[in-house]
Amino acid sequence: MKIKNMKFGTKAIHAGVEPDPATGAIMTPIYQTTTYVQEKVGQHKGYAYSRTLNPTRHTLEKALAELENAKYGACFGSGLAAIDCVMKMLKPGDEVITTNDLYGGSYRIFTGIFEQFGIKFHFVNMNSLETVKTKINDNTKLIWAETPTNPMMNIIDIEALAKIAKENNVLLGVDNTFATPYLQNPMDLGADIVMHSVTKYLGGHSDVVMGALVTSNKEIADEIYRIQNSSGGITGPMDSFLVLRGLKTLHLRMQRHCENGEKVAFFLKDHPKIENVYWPGFENHPNHEIAKKQMRGFGGMISFSLKGNQMSEAHAIMEKFKVFSLAESLGGVESLTCHPATMTHAAIPPNDREASGIVDSLIRLSIGVEDAEDLINDLKQALA
Ligand SMILES: Cc1ncc(COP(=O)(O)O)c(C=O)c1O
């Protein structure tokens, strides 16, 4: 039986990985080499130079493609380097429609780097698919969606978006960082490209910065590999090894992230100091039905705002945490907290930021895999 037909837990452990052909090592070795000896000019074993392809990275690229039910994978030095590769598939004059509350760094690379090369970005609220349709014109080449969105936890209907993209001959790319392939497979819903900040849940241990793209379209894959090799934003063999190790527990970690996320979300919901809690598992979350349709769980990312909306109060609470660490990033085994307005989303102009709900008192939590009771007690004392 092929691994790709097996259940997710089996795939997480075995996808892409074969015993090392040279030694039988069950873990793919860290091929810490730049080059490969050729038997004759141009005759080699598939590897010529490690920017182009490295065996450890190659195994990881195959593993990530299999986990996302895609045919081809490519890994990069960061999530943003993966997005950079997608944008380099475009030409001056091309237009992109994207989410208005996407990760601040994605906003920064779009507006700060690619706008100056003549690519136009439309930031829209993708809860309304009608708004997406109104922005499509002959120059539109790509719809780029993040779901759940960072940090507002909006859920975008990938299948409906894919339909719009196909009808208009536009590519659909989905940033699947928050959900991971454990919770959601955008390729199965019609996406052309799926992107990950591997730095987060896929690596899972806060020790690697990496990005990935997967696709099942050969033409897109060839273009990705051409840009990966030409621009050189690759990841190294040591980091590839660490992520291969991290992937083996992705299902176990995600299960716990989801269980803890649910307990913490319900605790916050009833707290008298809290104004709003954003978590797609609540029945009254505006996109709960879409989340139920396209995700297999609701994840461990939660944002909440405070009554009175004072930034100083949000900062004071975050400084009182004992188990949660005040830090950028998310998706590691340890629980983290961040203040989007001044940290992850500081690159977004204040008016645009507030319009998408990233208010001054908004606090984002990445719920780790500690014991939920300790996390709730930590929140209790910090909010007291
Ligand atoms: C949703 C999302 N996409 C992309 C990125 C960028 O990834 P990286 O930090 O690995 O470059 C992040 C980083 O926080 C993210 O949260």
The ligand as a MOL file (V3000), in Angstrom:
LIG
                    3D

  0  0  0     0  0            999 V3000
M  V30 BEGIN CTAB
M  V30 COUNTS 16 16 0 0 0
M  V30 BEGIN ATOM
M  V30 1 C 0.4810 33.3330 8.1980 0
M  V30 2 C 1.9420 33.6130 7.9800 0
M  V30 3 N 2.4320 33.5910 6.7350 0
M  V30 4 C 3.7450 33.8380 6.4870 0
M  V30 5 C 4.6210 34.1270 7.5110 0
M  V30 6 C 6.0560 34.4100 7.1970 0
M  V30 7 O 6.8440 33.3010 7.5220 0
M  V30 8 P 8.3730 33.4050 8.0040 0
M  V30 9 O 8.3870 34.1310 9.3020 0
M  V30 10 O 8.7930 31.9570 8.0970 0
M  V30 11 O 9.1020 34.1430 6.9410 0
M  V30 12 C 4.1440 34.1500 8.8260 0
M  V30 13 C 5.0600 34.4810 9.9350 0
M  V30 14 O 4.6260 34.7510 11.0410 0
M  V30 15 C 2.7740 33.8850 9.0670 0
M  V30 16 O 2.2490 33.9180 10.3100 0
M  V30 END ATOM
M  V30 BEGIN BOND
M  V30 1 1 1 2
M  V30 2 1 2 3
M  V30 3 2 2 15
M  V30 4 2 3 4
M  V30 5 1 4 5
M  V30 6 1 5 6
M  V30 7 2 5 12
M  V30 8 1 6 7
M  V30 9 1 7 8
M  V30 10 2 8 9
M  V30 11 1 8 10
M  V30 12 1 8 11
M  V30 13 1 12 13
M  V30 14 1 12 15
M  V30 15 2 13 14
M  V30 16 1 15 16
M  V30 END BOND
M  V30 END CTAB
M  END
